[in-house]
Amino acid sequence: MPRSLIRIGSDRPLLDIRSFSRRGPDRRLHLSSAFLEQIVRTVSRAPEVMVKVSGGASSTRGAIAHLRYIDRHGKLEIETDEGQRLEGKGTEAALVADWDLEATQARARGPYRRTAGRRPLKLVHNVILSMPKGTSPQKLLSASRDFAREQFALKHRYALVLHTDQDHPHVHLVIKAVSEEGERLNIRKATLREWREQFAGHLRARGVAANATERAVRGRSRSGFKDGIYRASSRGDSRHLRDRTKRIARELRSGSIKPTPGKARVLETRREVIAGWHAAADALLQAGQGSLAEKICGFIGGMAPPLTTDEQLAAKLEARTRTRGRERQKERTR
């Protein structure tokens, strides 16, 4: 029997700059007020929101362990979808029981319990809502609260925990994967795009400058590493990253980085992005908004070169080598 899924969002990017480059010369662009506002935020480099799926749990034991991690073993307050404020040891197990995850887990296993190679279904998703350093933690929490209520109230049970122990404040939003009507939440890339835009809107309503655009549109290169590799590298135990870094270091010593198949794709994406920005600037000039068109040209000029993941790692290695060289030079002159 097929699972009932909730699909949220479309495949359309939030700021579809690249599609402009594919328009014919006689097709004029319609720039809505909302679109213009997002262009202004982007070229002004307004802080970008982050909405990211990171972990979760596929068992009740895992859900309790995850909740203990994000509430720092009862030291931080958990805020529930029903407005409860929970704190202290034992609240995590009580919340899992209240969400009836034991029954959800039993239904999820069903006839596939012993099927080899089948991944267990998630009982809870963990979504991180984050902003850069300097953002008010309380405004971030308030925006997260309204975002969660708008998306999941009376559908999916959820809980929030605010973290302020790192440079950037962030909220862990734990969502029960199966709704009260038995529908399973399916989080796609398009879902995250839509969530980012909505979360940014809630922040702006509180006076926080916040934007939500794709990396490529901002001239940023995307890393090819999966989230799990990043988490492992932050702990210093990512074998994949160590092996890749050693290979790149050897290539640097030999004189050059070997080209990767992804380079052509990175360059083509950048070409489309720049062509799209130029098309938007032309449309603004036709509409008599030369000042904003000029800002777009400055924004394009400030884009860093497009890099593959290997090239990003090579740049970090070279920067580290230069830093060490300067430190050695200082020691010699003392």
Residue frames as qw, qx, qy, qz and C-alpha x, y, z in Angstrom:
[[0.000, 0.888, 0.460, 0.000, 0.00, 0.00, 0.00],
 [0.436, 0.500, -0.049, 0.747, 1.59, 3.34, -1.02],
 [0.329, -0.418, -0.450, 0.717, 2.41, 5.85, 1.69],
 [0.087, 0.911, 0.370, 0.159, 0.42, 9.05, 1.85],
 [0.562, -0.080, -0.049, 0.822, 2.85, 11.95, 1.41],
 [0.035, 0.938, 0.213, -0.273, 2.68, 15.69, 1.87],
 [0.618, 0.207, 0.226, 0.724, 4.59, 17.49, -0.87],
 [0.097, -0.900, -0.207, 0.372, 5.26, 21.14, -0.24],
 [0.151, -0.701, 0.341, 0.608, 6.67, 23.67, -2.68],
 [0.768, 0.630, 0.061, -0.097, 7.42, 23.79, -6.38],
 [0.829, -0.010, 0.180, 0.530, 10.59, 23.23, -8.36],
 [0.301, 0.840, 0.093, 0.442, 10.83, 26.94, -9.20],
 [0.535, -0.041, -0.352, 0.767, 13.81, 28.72, -7.59],
 [0.161, -0.758, -0.443, 0.451, 12.96, 31.66, -5.35],
 [0.103, 0.816, -0.177, -0.540, 14.88, 34.17, -7.45],
 [0.824, 0.263, 0.465, 0.186, 14.87, 32.61, -10.91],
 [0.005, -0.801, 0.302, 0.517, 17.64, 34.76, -12.38],
 [0.344, -0.236, 0.796, 0.438, 18.99, 32.03, -14.66],
 [0.445, 0.539, 0.713, 0.054, 15.69, 31.74, -16.57],
 [0.178, 0.876, 0.036, -0.447, 16.12, 35.35, -17.71],
 [0.157, -0.540, 0.647, 0.515, 19.08, 34.31, -19.85],
 [0.304, 0.153, 0.900, 0.272, 16.84, 31.95, -21.82],
 [0.340, 0.735, 0.442, -0.385, 14.28, 34.59, -22.84],
 [0.560, 0.496, 0.405, 0.525, 14.16, 35.86, -26.40],
 [0.299, -0.010, -0.027, 0.954, 15.26, 39.43, -27.20],
 [0.246, -0.342, -0.309, -0.853, 11.69, 40.62, -27.85],
 [0.588, -0.527, -0.610, -0.068, 10.21, 39.13, -24.66],
 [0.075, -0.650, 0.280, -0.703, 10.01, 41.81, -22.00],
 [0.403, -0.104, -0.804, 0.424, 10.45, 40.92, -18.37],
 [0.445, -0.707, -0.245, -0.492, 7.72, 41.58, -15.85],
 [0.381, 0.140, -0.640, 0.653, 9.32, 42.57, -12.54],
 [0.474, -0.706, -0.485, -0.204, 6.79, 42.48, -9.70],
 [0.223, -0.832, 0.258, -0.437, 7.24, 44.59, -6.57],
 [0.863, -0.441, 0.244, -0.038, 8.09, 41.45, -4.57],
 [0.882, 0.254, 0.079, 0.390, 10.68, 40.45, -7.16],
 [0.273, 0.786, -0.146, 0.534, 12.20, 43.94, -7.15],
 [0.528, -0.756, 0.257, -0.290, 12.42, 43.88, -3.37],
 [0.936, -0.221, 0.221, 0.159, 14.28, 40.59, -3.50],
 [0.683, 0.538, -0.020, 0.494, 16.69, 41.94, -6.10],
 [0.075, -0.851, 0.222, -0.470, 17.41, 44.90, -3.81],
 [0.760, -0.573, 0.280, -0.124, 18.03, 42.58, -0.85],
 [0.947, 0.082, 0.149, 0.271, 20.29, 40.32, -2.91],
 [0.555, 0.609, -0.072, 0.562, 22.49, 42.99, -4.49],
 [0.245, -0.808, 0.255, -0.471, 22.68, 44.72, -1.09],
 [0.512, 0.196, -0.792, 0.270, 23.90, 41.39, 0.32],
 [0.617, -0.475, 0.173, -0.603, 21.26, 41.16, 3.04],
 [0.274, -0.339, 0.874, -0.214, 21.94, 38.29, 5.49],
 [0.598, 0.055, -0.662, -0.448, 20.80, 34.95, 4.13],
 [0.751, -0.313, 0.358, -0.458, 18.61, 32.66, 6.22],
 [0.227, 0.281, -0.927, -0.098, 19.50, 28.99, 6.56],
 [0.819, -0.082, 0.251, -0.510, 16.84, 26.28, 6.69],
 [0.356, 0.455, -0.813, -0.079, 18.48, 22.89, 6.77],
 [0.934, -0.230, -0.112, -0.248, 17.44, 19.31, 7.50],
 [0.214, 0.575, -0.730, 0.300, 20.03, 17.85, 9.86],
 [0.051, 0.098, -0.938, 0.330, 19.46, 14.43, 11.32],
 [0.708, -0.200, -0.138, -0.663, 16.36, 13.24, 13.06],
 [0.325, -0.261, 0.870, -0.264, 15.50, 9.77, 14.34],
 [0.575, 0.056, -0.650, -0.494, 14.03, 6.50, 13.09],
 [0.558, -0.278, -0.769, 0.137, 13.32, 4.97, 16.51],
 [0.448, -0.842, -0.218, -0.209, 11.84, 6.10, 19.81],
 [0.748, -0.459, -0.013, 0.479, 15.22, 5.60, 21.47],
 [0.499, 0.208, 0.223, 0.811, 16.84, 7.73, 18.80],
 [0.091, -0.769, -0.315, -0.549, 14.17, 10.42, 19.18],
 [0.609, -0.775, -0.144, 0.090, 14.79, 10.62, 22.94],
 [0.708, -0.239, 0.120, 0.654, 18.56, 10.79, 22.37],
 [0.323, 0.474, 0.300, 0.762, 18.11, 13.52, 19.78],
 [0.293, -0.849, -0.254, -0.358, 15.91, 15.59, 22.08],
 [0.712, -0.621, -0.049, 0.326, 18.46, 15.16, 24.86],
 [0.614, 0.076, 0.188, 0.763, 21.14, 16.46, 22.53],
 [0.130, 0.583, 0.266, 0.756, 19.28, 19.60, 21.51],
 [0.438, -0.820, -0.145, -0.337, 18.01, 20.44, 25.02],
 [0.251, 0.579, -0.617, 0.470, 21.48, 19.76, 26.44],
 [0.452, -0.150, -0.844, 0.247, 20.19, 16.98, 28.69],
 [0.322, -0.717, -0.614, 0.067, 17.39, 19.05, 30.17],
 [0.370, -0.381, -0.160, 0.832, 19.30, 22.31, 30.62],
 [0.080, 0.054, -0.301, -0.949, 17.56, 24.16, 27.76],
 [0.490, 0.320, 0.485, -0.650, 13.85, 24.81, 27.42],
 [0.124, 0.182, 0.852, 0.475, 11.77, 22.87, 24.89],
 [0.393, 0.290, 0.175, -0.855, 8.79, 24.76, 23.52],
 [0.337, 0.221, 0.905, 0.135, 6.02, 22.55, 22.10],
 [0.058, -0.301, -0.578, -0.756, 3.36, 23.14, 19.48],
 [0.381, -0.679, -0.614, -0.128, 0.82, 23.36, 22.31],
 [0.070, -0.835, 0.100, -0.536, 2.69, 26.23, 23.96],
 [0.829, -0.548, -0.059, 0.093, 4.19, 24.16, 26.77],
 [0.196, 0.800, -0.511, 0.245, 7.63, 25.06, 28.11],
 [0.965, -0.238, -0.104, 0.024, 9.44, 21.88, 29.16],
 [0.215, 0.742, -0.550, 0.317, 12.72, 21.75, 31.02],
 [0.540, -0.487, 0.617, -0.301, 14.64, 19.19, 33.06],
 [0.037, 0.244, -0.957, -0.156, 15.61, 15.54, 32.77],
 [0.271, 0.285, 0.900, -0.190, 12.88, 13.18, 31.67],
 [0.412, 0.585, 0.150, -0.682, 11.01, 15.73, 29.56],
 [0.241, 0.410, -0.689, -0.547, 12.35, 14.13, 26.38],
 [0.030, -0.101, -0.993, -0.047, 10.83, 10.71, 27.07],
 [0.240, 0.513, 0.615, -0.548, 7.58, 12.37, 28.14],
 [0.344, 0.570, -0.190, -0.722, 7.41, 14.28, 24.86],
 [0.197, 0.219, -0.877, -0.380, 8.06, 11.11, 22.81],
 [0.071, 0.297, 0.927, -0.216, 5.26, 9.38, 24.72],
 [0.281, 0.579, 0.330, -0.691, 2.92, 12.33, 24.18],
 [0.359, 0.504, -0.448, -0.646, 3.58, 12.17, 20.44],
 [0.889, 0.087, 0.373, -0.250, 2.80, 8.42, 20.51],
 [0.306, 0.681, -0.606, -0.275, 5.97, 7.58, 18.59],
 [0.388, -0.184, 0.901, -0.068, 5.92, 3.95, 19.74],
 [0.637, 0.466, 0.570, -0.229, 2.72, 3.35, 17.76],
 [0.447, 0.817, -0.189, -0.310, 4.05, 5.35, 14.80],
 [0.049, -0.577, 0.801, 0.148, 7.22, 3.24, 14.80],
 [0.518, 0.064, 0.846, -0.112, 5.22, -0.02, 14.87],
 [0.626, 0.660, 0.327, -0.257, 3.09, 1.11, 11.91],
 [0.262, 0.818, -0.423, -0.288, 6.17, 2.28, 9.97],
 [0.272, -0.380, 0.876, 0.116, 7.84, -1.12, 10.28],
 [0.780, 0.288, 0.024, -0.555, 4.83, -3.04, 9.06],
 [0.975, 0.156, 0.155, -0.003, 5.53, -5.94, 6.69],
 [0.595, 0.700, -0.283, 0.276, 8.98, -4.52, 5.77],
 [0.582, -0.772, 0.244, -0.073, 10.52, -5.07, 9.19],
 [0.730, -0.356, 0.509, 0.285, 13.04, -7.63, 7.97],
 [0.706, 0.684, 0.141, 0.117, 13.47, -6.45, 4.37],
 [0.690, -0.274, 0.158, 0.651, 17.20, -6.27, 3.67],
 [0.372, 0.151, 0.291, 0.868, 18.48, -2.91, 2.48],
 [0.127, -0.761, -0.464, -0.436, 15.32, -0.99, 3.29],
 [0.181, 0.260, -0.378, 0.870, 15.99, 2.15, 5.28],
 [0.162, -0.548, -0.743, 0.350, 13.85, 2.63, 8.36],
 [0.040, 0.762, 0.362, 0.535, 11.41, 5.52, 8.01],
 [0.159, 0.252, -0.371, 0.880, 12.02, 8.67, 10.01],
 [0.276, -0.635, -0.695, 0.193, 9.89, 9.20, 13.10],
 [0.114, -0.914, -0.159, 0.354, 11.05, 12.80, 13.52],
 [0.585, 0.586, 0.055, 0.558, 12.83, 15.31, 11.32],
 [0.432, -0.655, -0.131, 0.607, 15.26, 17.87, 12.71],
 [0.407, 0.742, 0.237, 0.477, 15.24, 21.19, 10.86],
 [0.470, -0.398, -0.164, 0.770, 17.70, 23.95, 11.76],
 [0.171, 0.907, 0.290, 0.254, 16.56, 27.56, 11.35],
 [0.639, -0.384, -0.031, 0.666, 19.58, 29.85, 11.48],
 [0.254, 0.952, 0.064, 0.158, 20.85, 33.38, 10.87],
 [0.609, 0.425, -0.327, 0.585, 24.34, 34.93, 10.90],
 [0.489, -0.295, -0.457, 0.682, 26.10, 36.28, 13.96],
 [0.024, -0.015, -0.079, 0.996, 24.54, 39.45, 15.38],
 [0.430, -0.373, -0.550, -0.611, 20.92, 38.45, 14.83],
 [0.444, -0.360, 0.423, -0.703, 18.70, 38.85, 17.89],
 [0.088, 0.016, -0.995, 0.050, 18.15, 35.34, 19.33],
 [0.285, 0.368, 0.672, -0.576, 14.71, 36.29, 20.64],
 [0.504, 0.518, -0.125, -0.680, 13.57, 37.63, 17.27],
 [0.302, 0.300, -0.858, -0.288, 14.93, 34.48, 15.66],
 [0.064, 0.141, 0.947, -0.283, 12.97, 32.33, 18.10],
 [0.398, 0.466, 0.384, -0.690, 9.81, 34.39, 17.60],
 [0.480, 0.477, -0.435, -0.594, 10.10, 34.09, 13.80],
 [0.194, 0.163, -0.964, -0.082, 10.75, 30.34, 14.13],
 [0.244, 0.249, 0.786, -0.511, 7.70, 29.98, 16.36],
 [0.515, 0.523, 0.134, -0.666, 5.43, 31.68, 13.80],
 [0.379, 0.427, -0.703, -0.423, 6.99, 29.77, 10.90],
 [0.040, 0.026, -0.993, 0.105, 6.38, 26.43, 12.64],
 [0.356, 0.379, 0.613, -0.594, 2.82, 27.38, 13.56],
 [0.495, 0.534, -0.176, -0.663, 2.04, 28.43, 9.99],
 [0.386, 0.376, -0.784, -0.309, 3.47, 25.24, 8.49],
 [0.358, 0.044, -0.930, 0.075, 2.54, 22.53, 10.96],
 [0.323, -0.048, 0.541, -0.775, -0.12, 23.61, 13.48],
 [0.746, 0.155, 0.349, -0.545, -2.94, 21.04, 13.79],
 [0.817, 0.440, -0.323, -0.183, -1.10, 18.79, 11.33],
 [0.762, 0.197, -0.501, 0.361, 2.33, 17.73, 12.61],
 [0.627, -0.760, -0.088, 0.147, 3.43, 17.78, 16.23],
 [0.582, 0.555, -0.211, 0.556, 6.61, 19.80, 16.71],
 [0.586, -0.745, -0.126, 0.294, 8.96, 21.30, 19.29],
 [0.418, 0.799, -0.144, 0.408, 11.55, 24.08, 19.25],
 [0.706, -0.560, -0.068, 0.428, 14.81, 24.67, 21.13],
 [0.250, 0.949, -0.136, 0.137, 16.89, 27.85, 20.84],
 [0.838, -0.171, -0.022, 0.518, 20.70, 27.54, 20.80],
 [0.099, 0.984, -0.087, 0.120, 22.91, 30.57, 21.49],
 [0.711, -0.573, 0.322, 0.249, 26.16, 28.79, 22.37],
 [0.681, 0.164, 0.398, 0.593, 27.68, 29.26, 18.91],
 [0.184, -0.162, 0.161, 0.956, 28.58, 32.34, 16.86],
 [0.325, -0.138, -0.435, -0.829, 25.26, 32.26, 15.03],
 [0.489, 0.024, 0.608, -0.625, 21.95, 31.79, 16.87],
 [0.397, 0.046, -0.761, -0.511, 19.82, 28.93, 15.60],
 [0.680, -0.100, 0.380, -0.619, 16.66, 27.03, 16.45],
 [0.019, 0.064, -0.985, -0.160, 16.24, 23.26, 16.29],
 [0.664, 0.075, 0.043, -0.743, 12.75, 22.47, 15.03],
 [0.126, -0.083, 0.988, 0.008, 11.87, 18.82, 15.65],
 [0.611, 0.136, -0.144, -0.767, 8.86, 17.69, 13.61],
 [0.643, 0.033, 0.744, -0.179, 6.90, 14.46, 13.92],
 [0.053, -0.208, 0.736, 0.643, 7.23, 12.88, 10.48],
 [0.109, -0.393, -0.858, -0.313, 3.67, 11.54, 10.38],
 [0.252, -0.292, 0.018, -0.923, 0.78, 13.97, 10.76],
 [0.416, 0.025, 0.666, -0.619, -2.26, 13.44, 12.96],
 [0.775, 0.366, 0.047, -0.513, -4.10, 12.30, 9.80],
 [0.871, -0.056, 0.466, 0.147, -1.42, 9.73, 8.97],
 [0.627, 0.766, -0.022, 0.144, 0.27, 11.69, 6.17],
 [0.777, -0.292, 0.079, 0.551, 4.05, 11.52, 5.98],
 [0.057, 0.943, -0.113, -0.307, 6.04, 14.71, 5.53],
 [0.824, 0.236, 0.249, 0.451, 8.32, 14.49, 2.50],
 [0.151, -0.881, 0.103, 0.435, 10.96, 17.23, 2.56],
 [0.754, 0.438, 0.267, 0.410, 12.36, 18.00, -0.88],
 [0.429, -0.039, 0.066, 0.900, 14.73, 20.69, -2.15],
 [0.093, -0.512, -0.386, -0.762, 11.73, 22.69, -3.33],
 [0.552, -0.697, -0.458, -0.003, 10.26, 22.37, 0.15],
 [0.587, -0.420, -0.148, 0.676, 13.37, 23.92, 1.67],
 [0.223, 0.253, 0.263, 0.904, 13.30, 26.73, -0.88],
 [0.317, -0.657, -0.428, -0.533, 9.76, 27.63, 0.10],
 [0.650, -0.628, -0.356, 0.235, 10.51, 27.32, 3.81],
 [0.516, -0.121, -0.040, 0.847, 13.52, 29.62, 3.48],
 [0.009, 0.414, 0.295, 0.861, 11.43, 32.33, 1.82],
 [0.507, -0.680, -0.424, -0.317, 8.67, 32.06, 4.43],
 [0.689, -0.477, -0.281, 0.467, 11.12, 32.05, 7.33],
 [0.377, 0.074, 0.062, 0.921, 12.90, 35.10, 5.90],
 [0.195, -0.580, -0.377, -0.695, 9.52, 36.86, 5.64],
 [0.630, -0.674, -0.385, 0.020, 8.81, 36.22, 9.33],
 [0.613, -0.285, -0.126, 0.726, 12.21, 37.68, 10.23],
 [0.177, 0.293, 0.222, 0.913, 11.65, 40.78, 8.08],
 [0.383, -0.695, -0.449, -0.411, 8.29, 41.30, 9.81],
 [0.658, -0.670, -0.217, 0.267, 10.31, 41.69, 13.02],
 [0.028, 0.979, -0.188, -0.075, 12.70, 44.21, 11.52],
 [0.629, -0.423, 0.567, 0.322, 15.49, 41.71, 10.82],
 [0.429, 0.641, -0.444, -0.456, 17.14, 42.06, 7.40],
 [0.599, -0.119, 0.792, 0.014, 16.82, 38.58, 5.89],
 [0.523, 0.493, -0.410, -0.561, 16.96, 37.17, 2.39],
 [0.749, -0.031, 0.659, -0.058, 16.48, 33.75, 0.77],
 [0.610, 0.663, -0.289, -0.323, 18.19, 33.08, -2.55],
 [0.982, 0.092, 0.009, 0.162, 20.18, 30.27, -4.13],
 [0.599, -0.544, 0.275, 0.518, 23.97, 30.23, -3.70],
 [0.559, 0.235, 0.496, 0.622, 24.55, 30.34, -7.45],
 [0.109, 0.875, 0.364, 0.300, 22.46, 33.50, -7.82],
 [0.361, -0.923, 0.078, 0.110, 24.67, 35.21, -5.21],
 [0.471, 0.740, -0.462, 0.133, 27.85, 34.07, -6.95],
 [0.481, -0.544, 0.646, -0.234, 28.68, 31.53, -4.28],
 [0.501, 0.276, -0.798, -0.190, 30.08, 28.10, -5.13],
 [0.853, -0.329, 0.063, -0.400, 28.30, 25.13, -3.60],
 [0.190, -0.494, 0.845, -0.077, 30.37, 22.54, -1.78],
 [0.673, 0.113, -0.624, -0.380, 29.98, 18.97, -2.99],
 [0.163, 0.121, -0.895, 0.398, 30.19, 17.49, 0.49],
 [0.516, -0.509, -0.613, -0.313, 27.18, 15.92, 2.09],
 [0.419, -0.753, 0.116, -0.495, 26.03, 17.12, 5.51],
 [0.929, -0.367, -0.014, 0.046, 27.31, 13.99, 7.22],
 [0.757, 0.256, -0.114, 0.591, 30.83, 14.60, 5.92],
 [0.041, 0.698, -0.134, 0.702, 30.77, 18.16, 7.22],
 [0.693, -0.644, 0.071, -0.317, 29.63, 17.01, 10.65],
 [0.949, -0.140, -0.028, 0.281, 32.39, 14.39, 10.71],
 [0.559, 0.474, -0.115, 0.671, 35.01, 16.92, 9.57],
 [0.243, -0.771, 0.122, -0.575, 34.01, 19.31, 12.37],
 [0.836, -0.516, 0.157, -0.099, 34.77, 16.48, 14.81],
 [0.028, -0.733, 0.666, 0.135, 38.03, 15.77, 13.02],
 [0.525, -0.140, 0.839, -0.004, 37.11, 12.20, 12.03],
 [0.726, 0.584, 0.103, -0.347, 36.08, 12.46, 8.37],
 [0.658, -0.195, 0.602, 0.409, 38.20, 9.91, 6.51],
 [0.542, 0.655, 0.457, 0.262, 36.67, 10.99, 3.20],
 [0.072, 0.996, -0.020, 0.038, 37.73, 14.60, 3.74],
 [0.509, -0.672, 0.467, 0.268, 41.22, 13.61, 4.96],
 [0.692, 0.084, 0.606, 0.383, 41.83, 11.39, 1.91],
 [0.428, 0.800, 0.344, 0.244, 40.56, 14.03, -0.48],
 [0.150, -0.973, 0.157, 0.080, 42.64, 16.76, 1.15],
 [0.610, -0.450, 0.546, 0.357, 45.79, 14.59, 0.93],
 [0.644, 0.396, 0.538, 0.372, 45.17, 13.95, -2.77],
 [0.229, 0.943, 0.169, 0.174, 44.73, 17.67, -3.47],
 [0.387, -0.842, 0.313, 0.207, 47.85, 18.50, -1.45],
 [0.685, -0.125, 0.575, 0.430, 49.83, 16.06, -3.62],
 [0.494, 0.665, 0.443, 0.343, 48.43, 17.67, -6.77],
 [0.049, -0.999, 0.010, 0.010, 49.35, 21.14, -5.50],
 [0.538, -0.622, 0.459, 0.336, 52.92, 20.01, -4.86],
 [0.639, 0.156, 0.610, 0.442, 53.08, 18.62, -8.38],
 [0.169, -0.097, 0.286, 0.938, 52.01, 21.99, -9.78],
 [0.394, -0.064, -0.293, -0.869, 48.29, 21.84, -10.61],
 [0.543, 0.098, 0.663, -0.506, 44.87, 20.49, -9.64],
 [0.137, 0.116, 0.888, 0.424, 43.47, 17.87, -11.98],
 [0.403, -0.050, -0.183, -0.895, 40.29, 19.08, -13.72],
 [0.287, 0.173, 0.879, -0.339, 37.06, 17.52, -12.50],
 [0.085, 0.415, 0.785, 0.452, 33.92, 16.72, -14.52],
 [0.106, -0.780, -0.567, 0.245, 31.94, 19.21, -12.44],
 [0.263, -0.392, 0.086, 0.878, 33.95, 22.23, -13.64],
 [0.010, 0.208, 0.601, 0.772, 32.03, 22.57, -16.90],
 [0.269, -0.659, -0.689, -0.136, 28.72, 22.49, -15.01],
 [0.361, -0.638, -0.292, 0.615, 29.93, 25.14, -12.53],
 [0.187, -0.212, 0.298, 0.912, 31.02, 27.43, -15.36],
 [0.095, -0.388, -0.698, -0.595, 27.75, 26.97, -17.26],
 [0.308, -0.717, -0.601, 0.172, 25.72, 27.79, -14.15],
 [0.294, -0.545, -0.069, 0.782, 27.76, 30.98, -13.63],
 [0.102, 0.055, 0.520, 0.846, 27.27, 31.93, -17.29],
 [0.196, -0.582, -0.711, -0.342, 23.49, 31.57, -16.95],
 [0.358, -0.699, -0.442, 0.433, 23.45, 33.52, -13.70],
 [0.247, -0.386, 0.124, 0.880, 25.42, 36.45, -15.13],
 [0.018, -0.231, -0.633, -0.739, 23.31, 36.49, -18.31],
 [0.269, -0.660, -0.697, -0.073, 20.19, 36.50, -16.14],
 [0.322, -0.648, -0.261, 0.639, 21.43, 39.38, -14.01],
 [0.153, -0.155, 0.357, 0.908, 22.27, 41.37, -17.15],
 [0.126, -0.446, -0.723, -0.513, 18.76, 40.71, -18.49],
 [0.319, -0.734, -0.553, 0.232, 17.27, 41.95, -15.21],
 [0.296, -0.481, 0.002, 0.825, 19.48, 45.07, -15.37],
 [0.058, 0.124, 0.560, 0.817, 18.33, 45.76, -18.94],
 [0.228, -0.626, -0.708, -0.234, 14.68, 45.46, -17.84],
 [0.353, -0.693, -0.359, 0.516, 15.31, 47.88, -14.99],
 [0.225, -0.238, 0.252, 0.911, 16.91, 50.38, -17.37],
 [0.079, -0.362, -0.673, -0.640, 13.84, 50.17, -19.61],
 [0.359, -0.715, -0.599, -0.017, 11.67, 50.84, -16.54],
 [0.024, 0.841, -0.072, 0.535, 13.71, 53.91, -15.63],
 [0.733, -0.672, 0.106, -0.023, 15.43, 52.33, -12.61],
 [0.613, 0.642, -0.373, 0.271, 18.99, 52.98, -13.62],
 [0.244, -0.686, 0.555, -0.402, 20.28, 53.17, -10.04],
 [0.837, -0.203, 0.459, -0.217, 19.24, 49.60, -9.26],
 [0.881, 0.465, -0.039, 0.074, 20.57, 48.40, -12.63],
 [0.277, 0.763, -0.481, 0.331, 23.92, 49.96, -11.73],
 [0.542, -0.511, 0.575, -0.338, 23.92, 48.14, -8.38],
 [0.964, 0.128, 0.212, -0.093, 23.38, 44.86, -10.25],
 [0.670, 0.648, -0.281, 0.230, 26.48, 45.56, -12.37],
 [0.083, -0.697, 0.583, -0.409, 28.49, 46.20, -9.21],
 [0.808, -0.252, 0.434, -0.308, 27.10, 43.01, -7.67],
 [0.934, 0.356, -0.012, 0.040, 28.18, 40.97, -10.71],
 [0.423, 0.726, -0.422, 0.340, 31.65, 42.50, -10.56],
 [0.325, -0.604, 0.580, -0.439, 32.00, 41.48, -6.92],
 [0.973, -0.059, 0.016, -0.222, 31.30, 37.80, -7.51],
 [0.431, -0.558, 0.694, 0.146, 34.11, 35.43, -6.59],
 [0.372, 0.355, -0.747, -0.422, 35.32, 33.04, -9.33],
 [0.904, -0.107, -0.023, -0.414, 33.21, 29.84, -9.59],
 [0.008, 0.519, -0.846, 0.124, 35.04, 26.94, -7.94],
 [0.783, -0.103, -0.582, -0.193, 34.52, 23.20, -7.77],
 [0.780, -0.620, -0.001, -0.086, 34.75, 21.44, -4.40],
 [0.859, -0.018, -0.015, 0.511, 38.34, 20.38, -5.14],
 [0.343, 0.562, -0.007, 0.753, 39.27, 23.96, -6.01],
 [0.444, -0.786, -0.012, -0.430, 37.68, 25.21, -2.77],
 [0.882, -0.438, 0.017, 0.171, 39.74, 22.73, -0.77],
 [0.719, 0.254, 0.011, 0.647, 42.88, 23.70, -2.69],
 [0.037, 0.754, -0.003, 0.656, 42.27, 27.38, -1.90],
 [0.669, -0.714, 0.034, -0.206, 41.93, 26.56, 1.81],
 [0.906, -0.167, 0.033, 0.387, 45.16, 24.53, 1.75],
 [0.515, 0.477, 0.015, 0.712, 47.03, 27.34, 0.00],
 [0.246, -0.810, 0.013, -0.533, 45.70, 29.91, 2.48],
 [0.832, -0.554, 0.031, 0.025, 46.78, 27.68, 5.36],
 [0.822, 0.099, 0.024, 0.560, 50.24, 27.33, 3.83],
 [0.232, 0.672, -0.003, 0.703, 50.57, 31.11, 3.45],
 [0.528, -0.778, 0.013, -0.340, 49.47, 31.64, 7.07],
 [0.901, -0.349, 0.045, 0.253, 52.06, 29.14, 8.33],
 [0.662, 0.363, 0.025, 0.655, 54.73, 30.81, 6.19],
 [0.055, -0.787, 0.033, -0.613, 53.96, 34.22, 7.70],
 [0.734, -0.664, 0.043, -0.133, 54.08, 32.75, 11.20],
 [0.889, -0.077, 0.039, 0.450, 57.50, 31.16, 10.53],
 [0.418, 0.590, 0.012, 0.690, 58.76, 34.43, 9.09],
 [0.359, -0.823, 0.036, -0.438, 57.69, 36.28, 12.24],
 [0.871, -0.473, 0.056, 0.117, 59.48, 33.73, 14.42],
 [0.780, 0.211, 0.027, 0.589, 62.72, 34.17, 12.42],
 [0.202, 0.672, 0.000, 0.712, 62.63, 37.97, 12.80],
 [0.592, -0.779, -0.126, -0.162, 62.15, 37.90, 16.58]]
